[in-house]
Amino acid sequence: RVLKIVPSIPELDGGQPRPDLRFVGQLLGELKPASPESAFTPEPGKRYVFVYTGTGSVSLSVIRHILPQVFPADGELQAVVVGQSIFQTFKIGGVEFRPYVSANEILPHCDWTICHGGQNTIIQSLMHGVPLLIFPGAVFERRFNAEEAMRSGAASMGELPDFNPQWITAALAEREPMAARAAELGAKIKSYG
């Protein structure tokens, strides 16, 4: 007899509507107020990959080593890595590392999101029709989120050893069907109000 309010949609939560269960789409606000230093200005004609792995997943040192091999300076995609352990902006090849960028500012310019499977990042990406490559590590909630996003057809899930240039490059080549499904799920999330 307890009403359960779920900040998701059935396709991403494994549940089915019933009298004591209500899916409400999303309950997101900005995680951190935007400041002039954190504003994102896309380069004309450039497409991006938003990278946010939080903690407990892929380490920043691994990201620094692997992603420049996937995103060269002259490549068609540029990765923007955002993290709480990054204190000043710097660039390696086609990968920019920044302390903070609002997901809602960058996602309209993105072809992909690479993340750890946190609910906020998944929902925000789908609301912008952006498919995901998810590396959840051992955290149960993130693994559950990643598996549901993968089952829905809007994501690929990798284990930590998969965070390598070959796996990521192959996964990036599978964008079209996942992007279409991400757009469908994004519309569904928005329809919940």
Disulfide bonds with the S-S distance in Angstrom:
none
